[in-house]
Amino acid sequence: MRDVLRDEVLRRAEPVVEAGRDGLGRTVRWAYTNERYDVASFLSGGELLIIEGSALLAHMTDAEIVRYVDALADARAGGVVIELVQGVRRVPEAMRRRADERALPVVGLYARQPFVDLCQSINTAIVRERLTYRSHVDVLSSDLRRALAGAATPRDVVAALSDLLGEGATMVAADGTPLASSGPVAGQSDSASPEGGDGTVTMAVERNGNPLASIELTQRLRLFDAESLAAVRRCVEACVPRVVRADVGVAMVARLLRGPGDGVCAADAEARDAATMLRAVGVAEGAAVMPFAVALRTLRDCAGVVASLRECARGIGAVSLALRGGAVMGLLASRAEGGATVAGDAGHAGGAAGAGGMDGEACADGADGIGAAGAGAVFESLCRRRLADVARRHGVWVVAGQAAPDARALVNAAGMVDWALRSADARPGSVTRAAALALTRFAACDSMPEACAMLCPLMLPGGVLGDPSLTATLAACFDVADNKTEACARLGIRRQTLYNRLDKVSRLTLTARDDVEVWPLMLFAAKLALARGRTPPQ
């Protein structure tokens, strides 16, 4: 819109910005005139509407004017130009207020110019600029293809990108191994772009859906818009498969960490495939597995972060990593069933497993020590503490998933991590627990069936959802705010039976009963499943 206001023909009409000045950065794709009240239904975004006004605004109430402005703003119009020469001589106050609120530019014209001349002048400038830009992108693509045609190593690729674009380039393999860097380092300029940390953009390069590498470009001298970045991506994707070999193990880890194919919950076939892939990457049968993601500031941080992640797995089990764009995705797996190898934290485990219910009652069978349930809860807690160390050491944001007792639960937990990584506010230097955001994701679902299908299997893994007695017990605890005495009365069972059931839930889900973030969500999920009268696949 700022460019439009500098148009020579428009300036002859003495334009004045009457409202919506905060929206002068809106993109204008086309200028045209239409006096219909319902014109917004014909817009696709970026249109500059030029109207005479007296045939429309003079006969509208304030409420209708507000709806008119809202419709244009919702349709992503570039702005409104109103002739204020005859008939309507001032912008209605209701339009001023609403346009300011919606940042929709409203421009008044105080001298008469034929609308056809205004549209022709503005649209000609748009077409001319578009042709010039298209030519620039075509030249960029041709130059890149030539420069990358002879690339035989990752070093050749980043050197060609850096020389031609005048920016720093870094390539990292799909397992997080640094491959090559060339040119300026990200962060050397004070200008930062919303596209990436320290003014960078990152491209994930895949082949047949499997990750090969990620490439990061600085933005010290230029800002890559969507079209120019797409041109660079096409050239890079054509040459990287020649210089980087695919790693089957990394490809399987990446697939495991994508979550359910439908974005809701894992299907039976996905669970079977996940179990096969877990065995293939060396995860023992029955081991607890925690998915996580680390959002990198820049790819040049990757080497140190990956080294720290491998170090944090010591004493826990094993870690498997896969790079996805500007994030390191990973799996932490225990060496034995239920995470029971974490014996060094027995004191902490006793607190997790032997603690009483949320009403402070003691566990009747707490003499069992940490048990499998405690070991699983401690495995997750220890993983999160280790990941917190990595986050603090490198100033990166970590999203930690739930410890999963089986392949289906892992796929669902990985989906929750992926959602949190895309939707939650980044907090560099800290760990965000994905499960704690499950209710937020539940509320964001498009429909109630989808929300239930997502939440119930996610919060009740390990076969709990398919066990009517366990589901009913958790639902009863939800009804009485987890008061054990009242829950026993509702269920008509003895206290020992209640504790046995809750311990079984804790053991199957690897979740401690005193987990104030996840346990209440499990109770809610059980109530939800019971209220619906059916359960999703388990």
C-alpha positions as CSV (number, residue, x, y, z in Angstrom):
1,M,0.0,0.0,0.0
2,R,2.9,2.4,0.6
3,D,4.0,1.8,-3.0
4,V,0.5,2.4,-4.2
5,L,0.4,5.8,-2.5
6,R,3.4,6.9,-4.5
7,D,1.7,6.1,-7.8
8,E,1.8,9.1,-10.1
9,V,-1.8,9.0,-11.3
10,L,-3.1,8.3,-7.8
11,R,-1.2,11.3,-6.4
12,R,-3.1,13.6,-8.8
13,A,-6.2,12.6,-6.9
14,E,-4.7,14.0,-3.7
15,P,-4.8,10.8,-1.6
16,V,-4.9,11.0,2.2
17,V,-4.7,8.0,4.6
18,E,-7.9,8.4,6.6
19,A,-7.6,5.2,8.7
20,G,-5.8,1.8,9.1
21,R,-2.3,3.3,8.9
22,D,-0.9,0.2,10.6
23,G,-1.9,-1.8,7.6
24,L,0.1,0.1,5.0
25,G,2.4,-2.9,4.7
26,R,-0.4,-5.0,3.2
27,T,0.3,-6.5,-0.2
28,V,-1.7,-5.2,-3.2
29,R,-2.1,-7.8,-6.0
30,W,-4.6,-5.9,-8.1
31,A,-6.7,-2.8,-8.1
32,Y,-10.3,-2.7,-9.3
33,T,-13.6,-1.0,-8.6
34,N,-16.8,-2.5,-7.3
35,E,-19.6,-0.9,-5.4
36,R,-21.4,-4.1,-4.1
37,Y,-21.9,-4.5,-0.4
38,D,-21.0,-8.2,-0.6
39,V,-17.9,-7.6,-2.7
40,A,-15.7,-9.5,-0.1
41,S,-17.3,-12.7,-1.3
42,F,-15.5,-12.2,-4.6
43,L,-12.1,-11.4,-3.3
44,S,-9.1,-13.8,-2.9
45,G,-6.7,-11.5,-1.0
46,G,-4.5,-8.6,-1.9
47,E,-7.2,-6.6,-3.9
48,L,-7.3,-2.8,-3.6
49,L,-10.9,-1.7,-3.8
50,I,-11.6,1.7,-5.4
51,I,-15.2,3.0,-4.7
52,E,-17.2,6.2,-5.3
53,G,-18.9,5.8,-2.0
54,S,-22.2,7.6,-2.3
55,A,-24.0,4.6,-3.8
56,L,-22.8,2.5,-0.9
57,L,-21.7,4.2,2.3
58,A,-24.4,6.9,2.3
59,H,-27.1,4.3,2.7
60,M,-25.4,2.1,5.3
61,T,-25.9,2.1,9.1
62,D,-22.9,2.0,11.4
63,A,-23.4,-1.7,12.1
64,E,-23.5,-2.4,8.3
65,I,-20.3,-0.4,7.8
66,V,-18.6,-2.4,10.5
67,R,-19.6,-5.6,8.9
68,Y,-18.4,-4.3,5.5
69,V,-14.9,-3.5,6.9
70,D,-14.7,-6.8,8.7
71,A,-15.6,-8.7,5.6
72,L,-12.9,-6.9,3.6
73,A,-10.3,-7.5,6.4
74,D,-11.3,-11.1,6.7
75,A,-10.8,-11.5,2.9
76,R,-7.3,-10.0,3.2
77,A,-8.0,-7.0,1.0
78,G,-5.1,-4.7,0.4
79,G,-7.1,-1.6,1.2
80,V,-10.0,0.7,0.3
81,V,-9.8,3.9,-1.7
82,I,-12.9,6.2,-1.5
83,E,-13.5,9.3,-3.6
84,L,-14.6,12.1,-1.3
85,V,-15.4,14.8,-3.9
86,Q,-19.2,14.6,-4.3
87,G,-21.9,12.9,-2.3
88,V,-19.8,11.3,0.5
89,R,-17.2,13.9,1.5
90,R,-15.8,12.3,4.6
91,V,-15.1,8.8,5.8
92,P,-17.8,7.6,8.2
93,E,-16.6,7.6,11.8
94,A,-17.7,3.9,12.2
95,M,-15.4,3.0,9.3
96,R,-12.5,4.9,10.7
97,R,-12.7,3.2,14.1
98,R,-13.2,-0.3,12.7
99,A,-10.5,0.1,10.0
100,D,-8.0,1.3,12.6
101,E,-8.9,-1.8,14.8
102,R,-8.5,-4.2,11.8
103,A,-5.5,-2.4,10.3
104,L,-7.3,-2.0,7.0
105,P,-6.0,1.0,5.1
106,V,-8.7,3.5,4.0
107,V,-7.5,6.2,1.6
108,G,-9.6,9.3,0.8
109,L,-9.3,11.0,-2.6
110,Y,-9.9,14.8,-2.6
111,A,-9.5,15.4,-6.4
112,R,-11.3,13.6,-9.1
113,Q,-9.5,11.1,-11.4
114,P,-11.2,8.5,-13.7
115,F,-11.2,5.2,-11.8
116,V,-10.2,3.4,-15.0
117,D,-7.0,5.5,-15.1
118,L,-6.3,4.7,-11.5
119,C,-6.7,1.0,-11.9
120,Q,-4.6,0.9,-15.1
121,S,-1.7,2.8,-13.6
122,I,-1.6,0.8,-10.4
123,N,-2.1,-2.6,-12.2
124,T,0.5,-1.7,-14.8
125,A,3.1,-1.1,-12.1
126,I,2.2,-4.4,-10.4
127,V,2.6,-6.3,-13.6
128,R,5.9,-4.6,-14.5
129,E,7.3,-5.3,-11.0
130,R,6.1,-8.9,-11.2
131,L,7.8,-9.5,-14.6
132,T,11.0,-8.0,-13.3
133,Y,10.9,-10.2,-10.2
134,R,10.1,-13.3,-12.2
135,S,13.1,-12.6,-14.5
136,H,15.3,-12.2,-11.4
137,V,14.1,-15.6,-10.0
138,D,14.7,-17.3,-13.4
139,V,18.2,-15.9,-13.6
140,L,18.9,-17.0,-10.0
141,S,17.6,-20.6,-10.8
142,S,19.8,-20.8,-14.0
143,D,22.9,-19.6,-12.2
144,L,22.4,-22.0,-9.3
145,R,21.8,-25.0,-11.6
146,R,25.0,-24.2,-13.4
147,A,27.0,-23.7,-10.2
148,L,25.7,-26.9,-8.6
149,A,26.0,-29.1,-11.7
150,G,29.6,-30.1,-11.0
151,A,29.2,-30.3,-7.2
152,A,30.7,-33.6,-5.9
153,T,30.9,-33.0,-2.2
154,P,28.8,-31.2,0.5
155,R,31.7,-28.6,0.5
156,D,31.1,-27.9,-3.2
157,V,27.4,-27.4,-2.6
158,V,27.7,-24.9,0.3
159,A,30.6,-23.0,-1.5
160,A,28.5,-22.6,-4.6
161,L,25.5,-21.4,-2.6
162,S,27.6,-18.9,-0.6
163,D,29.5,-17.5,-3.6
164,L,26.4,-17.0,-5.7
165,L,24.0,-15.8,-3.0
166,G,26.6,-13.8,-1.0
167,E,25.4,-15.5,2.2
168,G,26.7,-18.0,4.6
169,A,25.7,-21.6,4.0
170,T,25.8,-24.6,6.3
171,M,24.9,-28.3,5.6
172,V,24.3,-30.9,8.3
173,A,23.5,-34.6,7.7
174,A,20.2,-36.1,8.7
175,D,21.8,-37.7,11.8
176,G,23.1,-34.3,12.9
177,T,26.6,-34.7,11.7
178,P,28.1,-31.3,10.4
179,L,29.1,-31.7,6.7
180,A,30.3,-28.3,5.5
181,S,30.1,-24.6,6.0
182,S,31.0,-21.6,3.9
183,G,30.7,-17.9,4.1
184,P,29.6,-15.6,7.0
185,V,28.3,-17.0,10.2
186,A,24.7,-16.4,11.3
187,G,24.5,-13.7,13.9
188,Q,27.3,-11.5,12.5
189,S,24.6,-9.0,11.3
190,D,22.3,-7.1,13.6
191,S,19.4,-7.7,11.3
192,A,17.2,-10.7,12.1
193,S,14.4,-12.2,10.1
194,P,11.2,-13.8,11.3
195,E,12.1,-16.7,9.0
196,G,14.7,-18.1,11.4
197,G,16.9,-17.5,14.4
198,D,19.7,-14.9,13.9
199,G,18.3,-14.1,10.4
200,T,18.5,-17.5,8.8
201,V,16.4,-19.8,6.7
202,T,16.6,-23.6,6.8
203,M,15.7,-26.1,4.2
204,A,15.2,-29.8,4.9
205,V,16.3,-31.9,1.9
206,E,14.6,-35.3,1.4
207,R,14.7,-38.1,-1.1
208,N,11.7,-40.4,-1.4
209,G,10.3,-39.0,1.8
210,N,13.5,-39.8,3.7
211,P,15.7,-37.0,5.2
212,L,19.2,-36.5,3.7
213,A,20.4,-33.2,5.1
214,S,19.4,-29.7,6.2
215,I,20.9,-26.5,4.7
216,E,20.9,-23.2,6.4
217,L,21.4,-19.8,4.7
218,T,22.1,-16.6,6.5
219,Q,20.1,-13.4,5.6
220,R,22.7,-10.7,6.1
221,L,22.4,-9.1,2.7
222,R,19.1,-10.4,1.4
223,L,15.8,-11.7,2.7
224,F,14.6,-14.8,1.0
225,D,10.9,-14.6,0.1
226,A,8.9,-17.7,-0.5
227,E,9.4,-17.7,-4.3
228,S,13.2,-17.2,-4.3
229,L,13.6,-19.7,-1.5
230,A,11.6,-22.2,-3.5
231,A,13.9,-21.7,-6.5
232,V,16.9,-22.3,-4.3
233,R,15.3,-25.4,-2.8
234,R,14.6,-26.9,-6.2
235,C,18.2,-26.6,-7.3
236,V,19.5,-27.9,-4.0
237,E,17.2,-30.9,-4.0
238,A,18.4,-31.8,-7.4
239,C,22.1,-32.0,-6.4
240,V,22.2,-33.0,-2.7
241,P,21.2,-36.7,-3.4
242,R,24.4,-37.0,-5.4
243,V,26.7,-35.9,-2.6
244,V,24.9,-37.2,0.6
245,R,24.0,-40.8,1.1
246,A,20.7,-41.8,2.8
247,D,20.9,-43.5,6.2
248,V,18.2,-46.2,6.6
249,G,18.4,-46.1,10.4
250,V,17.9,-42.3,10.5
251,A,15.1,-42.6,8.0
252,M,13.3,-45.0,10.3
253,V,13.8,-42.8,13.3
254,A,12.5,-39.8,11.3
255,R,9.4,-41.8,10.3
256,L,8.7,-42.8,13.9
257,L,8.9,-39.2,15.0
258,R,6.4,-37.9,12.4
259,G,3.5,-39.1,14.5
260,P,0.2,-40.5,13.2
261,G,-0.4,-40.2,9.5
262,D,-3.8,-38.6,10.1
263,G,-2.5,-36.2,12.7
264,V,-4.9,-37.7,15.3
265,C,-4.0,-41.2,16.5
266,A,-2.0,-44.2,15.3
267,A,-3.8,-46.8,13.3
268,D,-3.2,-50.5,13.7
269,A,-0.9,-50.7,10.6
270,E,1.1,-47.7,11.9
271,A,1.6,-49.4,15.3
272,R,2.8,-52.6,13.6
273,D,5.2,-50.7,11.4
274,A,6.5,-48.7,14.3
275,A,7.2,-51.8,16.3
276,T,9.2,-53.3,13.4
277,M,11.2,-50.0,13.0
278,L,11.9,-49.9,16.7
279,R,13.4,-53.4,16.6
280,A,15.4,-52.4,13.5
281,V,17.0,-49.4,15.2
282,G,17.9,-51.5,18.2
283,V,15.3,-50.7,20.8
284,A,14.7,-53.7,23.0
285,E,11.2,-55.3,23.3
286,G,9.3,-53.7,26.2
287,A,11.7,-50.8,26.6
288,A,10.4,-47.4,27.5
289,V,10.9,-44.8,24.8
290,M,10.7,-41.0,25.1
291,P,10.4,-38.9,21.9
292,F,11.8,-35.3,22.0
293,A,12.7,-32.4,19.8
294,V,15.4,-29.7,20.1
295,A,14.8,-26.4,18.2
296,L,18.2,-25.2,17.2
297,R,19.0,-21.5,17.0
298,T,21.2,-22.2,13.9
299,L,22.6,-25.3,12.3
300,R,26.1,-24.4,13.4
301,D,25.0,-25.2,16.9
302,C,24.1,-28.7,15.8
303,A,27.4,-30.4,16.5
304,G,27.5,-29.3,20.2
305,V,23.8,-30.1,20.8
306,V,24.1,-33.6,19.3
307,A,27.2,-34.3,21.3
308,S,25.4,-33.3,24.5
309,L,22.3,-35.4,23.6
310,R,24.5,-38.5,23.1
311,E,26.1,-37.7,26.5
312,C,22.8,-37.3,28.2
313,A,21.8,-40.8,27.3
314,R,24.6,-42.3,29.4
315,G,23.2,-44.4,32.2
316,I,19.7,-44.2,30.7
317,G,19.9,-46.3,27.6
318,A,20.4,-45.2,24.0
319,V,19.6,-42.1,21.9
320,S,18.6,-42.1,18.2
321,L,18.5,-38.8,16.3
322,A,17.1,-37.4,13.0
323,L,17.4,-33.8,11.8
324,R,14.3,-32.2,10.5
325,G,15.0,-28.7,9.1
326,G,16.1,-26.6,12.1
327,A,15.2,-29.1,14.8
328,V,16.9,-32.2,16.1
329,M,14.3,-34.9,16.7
330,G,15.2,-37.9,18.9
331,L,14.3,-41.0,20.9
332,L,15.6,-41.8,24.3
333,A,15.2,-45.6,25.0
334,S,15.8,-47.5,28.2
335,R,17.8,-50.7,28.1
336,A,15.1,-52.9,29.8
337,E,11.4,-53.2,30.2
338,G,9.7,-50.2,31.8
339,G,12.9,-48.3,32.2
340,A,13.9,-50.5,35.2
341,T,17.6,-50.1,34.5
342,V,17.5,-46.6,36.1
343,A,18.5,-48.0,39.5
344,G,20.8,-45.2,40.5
345,D,17.7,-42.9,41.0
346,A,16.0,-45.4,43.4
347,G,15.5,-42.7,46.0
348,H,13.7,-40.5,43.5
349,A,11.8,-43.5,42.2
350,G,10.5,-44.4,45.6
351,G,9.0,-40.9,45.8
352,A,7.3,-41.4,42.4
353,A,5.9,-44.8,42.9
354,G,5.4,-45.0,46.6
355,A,3.7,-41.7,47.0
356,G,0.1,-41.8,48.0
357,G,-2.9,-40.4,46.1
358,M,-3.5,-36.7,45.5
359,D,-5.5,-36.6,48.8
360,G,-2.4,-37.5,50.8
361,E,-3.3,-41.1,51.6
362,A,-0.5,-43.7,51.9
363,C,-0.2,-46.5,49.3
364,A,-1.2,-49.8,51.0
365,D,1.2,-51.9,48.9
366,G,4.0,-49.3,48.9
367,A,6.4,-51.9,50.4
368,D,7.1,-53.1,46.9
369,G,9.8,-50.5,46.5
370,I,10.1,-48.7,43.2
371,G,8.6,-51.5,41.1
372,A,8.1,-51.4,37.4
373,A,5.7,-48.4,37.7
374,G,8.2,-46.4,39.6
375,A,11.1,-47.3,37.2
376,G,9.0,-46.1,34.3
377,A,8.1,-42.9,35.9
378,V,11.7,-42.3,37.0
379,F,12.9,-43.0,33.4
380,E,10.7,-40.2,32.1
381,S,11.7,-37.8,34.9
382,L,15.4,-38.6,34.5
383,C,15.2,-38.0,30.7
384,R,13.5,-34.7,31.2
385,R,16.2,-33.6,33.7
386,R,19.0,-34.6,31.3
387,L,17.3,-32.8,28.5
388,A,16.9,-29.7,30.7
389,D,20.7,-29.8,31.2
390,V,21.1,-29.8,27.4
391,A,18.6,-26.9,27.0
392,R,20.4,-24.7,29.6
393,R,23.9,-25.5,28.3
394,H,23.2,-24.5,24.7
395,G,20.3,-22.0,25.2
396,V,18.0,-24.1,23.1
397,W,14.3,-25.0,23.4
398,V,13.5,-28.7,24.1
399,V,10.1,-30.3,23.7
400,A,9.9,-33.6,25.7
401,G,7.2,-36.2,25.0
402,Q,5.8,-38.9,27.2
403,A,7.6,-42.1,27.9
404,A,5.9,-44.6,25.7
405,P,5.4,-48.2,26.8
406,D,4.7,-49.6,23.3
407,A,5.0,-48.7,19.6
408,R,1.4,-47.3,19.3
409,A,2.0,-45.0,22.3
410,L,5.3,-43.9,20.8
411,V,3.6,-42.8,17.6
412,N,0.9,-40.9,19.5
413,A,3.5,-39.3,21.8
414,A,5.7,-38.3,18.8
415,G,2.6,-36.6,17.3
416,M,2.1,-34.6,20.4
417,V,5.8,-33.5,20.3
418,D,5.5,-32.5,16.7
419,W,2.3,-30.5,17.5
420,A,3.9,-28.7,20.5
421,L,7.0,-27.9,18.4
422,R,4.8,-26.2,15.8
423,S,2.2,-24.6,18.1
424,A,3.7,-23.8,21.5
425,D,5.7,-20.7,22.3
426,A,9.5,-21.3,22.1
427,R,11.3,-20.9,25.4
428,P,15.1,-21.1,24.7
429,G,17.0,-22.6,27.6
430,S,14.1,-24.7,28.9
431,V,12.1,-27.9,28.4
432,T,8.4,-27.9,27.5
433,R,6.5,-31.0,28.4
434,A,4.4,-31.9,25.4
435,A,1.8,-33.9,27.4
436,A,1.1,-30.8,29.5
437,L,-0.3,-29.2,26.4
438,A,-2.6,-32.0,25.5
439,L,-5.7,-30.2,26.7
440,T,-4.7,-27.2,24.5
441,R,-4.4,-29.4,21.5
442,F,-7.7,-31.1,22.5
443,A,-9.5,-27.7,22.4
444,A,-7.9,-26.8,19.0
445,C,-9.3,-29.9,17.3
446,D,-11.9,-29.3,14.5
447,S,-14.5,-31.6,16.0
448,M,-15.3,-33.4,19.3
449,P,-14.8,-36.9,17.8
450,E,-11.4,-35.9,16.5
451,A,-10.5,-34.4,19.9
452,C,-11.5,-37.5,21.8
453,A,-9.8,-39.8,19.3
454,M,-6.6,-37.9,19.9
455,L,-6.7,-37.4,23.6
456,C,-7.9,-40.8,24.9
457,P,-5.1,-43.0,23.3
458,L,-2.5,-40.4,24.0
459,M,-3.2,-40.2,27.8
460,L,-4.2,-43.8,28.3
461,P,-1.5,-45.9,26.6
462,G,-0.3,-49.4,27.4
463,G,-3.7,-51.1,27.1
464,V,-5.4,-49.0,29.8
465,L,-8.0,-47.7,27.4
466,G,-9.0,-51.2,26.5
467,D,-9.5,-52.4,30.1
468,P,-13.0,-51.5,31.3
469,S,-12.1,-51.8,35.0
470,L,-9.2,-49.5,34.8
471,T,-11.0,-46.9,32.7
472,A,-14.0,-47.0,35.1
473,T,-11.6,-46.6,38.1
474,L,-9.9,-43.6,36.6
475,A,-13.2,-42.0,35.6
476,A,-14.5,-42.5,39.2
477,C,-11.4,-40.8,40.5
478,F,-12.1,-37.9,38.1
479,D,-15.6,-37.5,39.5
480,V,-14.4,-37.2,43.1
481,A,-11.2,-35.1,42.5
482,D,-9.1,-38.2,43.0
483,N,-10.2,-38.7,46.6
484,K,-9.5,-42.3,47.3
485,T,-12.2,-42.9,50.0
486,E,-15.0,-41.5,47.8
487,A,-13.7,-43.3,44.8
488,C,-13.9,-46.6,46.7
489,A,-17.4,-45.9,47.7
490,R,-18.5,-45.0,44.2
491,L,-16.9,-48.2,42.7
492,G,-18.0,-50.5,45.6
493,I,-14.4,-51.8,46.1
494,R,-11.9,-52.0,48.9
495,R,-9.1,-49.6,49.2
496,Q,-6.5,-52.3,48.5
497,T,-8.3,-53.1,45.2
498,L,-8.3,-49.4,44.2
499,Y,-4.6,-49.0,44.9
500,N,-3.8,-52.2,43.0
501,R,-5.7,-50.9,40.0
502,L,-4.0,-47.5,40.1
503,D,-0.6,-49.1,40.5
504,K,-1.4,-51.1,37.4
505,V,-2.3,-48.0,35.5
506,S,0.9,-46.3,36.6
507,R,2.9,-49.4,35.5
508,L,1.2,-49.6,32.1
509,T,1.4,-45.9,31.3
510,L,4.9,-45.2,33.0
511,T,3.3,-42.3,34.8
512,A,3.5,-41.6,38.6
513,R,0.3,-41.0,40.5
514,D,1.8,-37.8,41.9
515,D,2.5,-36.4,38.5
516,V,0.4,-33.2,38.8
517,E,0.6,-32.4,35.0
518,V,-0.3,-35.7,33.4
519,W,-2.3,-37.7,36.0
520,P,-5.3,-35.4,36.0
521,L,-5.3,-35.4,32.2
522,M,-5.4,-39.3,32.4
523,L,-8.4,-39.1,34.7
524,F,-10.2,-36.7,32.3
525,A,-9.4,-38.9,29.3
526,A,-10.9,-41.9,31.1
527,K,-14.0,-40.0,31.9
528,L,-14.3,-38.8,28.3
529,A,-13.9,-42.3,27.0
530,L,-16.5,-43.7,29.4
531,A,-18.9,-40.9,28.6
532,R,-18.6,-41.5,24.8
533,G,-19.5,-45.2,25.4
534,R,-16.7,-46.4,23.1
535,T,-12.9,-46.3,22.9
536,P,-10.6,-45.6,19.9
537,P,-8.2,-48.4,18.7
538,Q,-5.8,-49.6,21.4
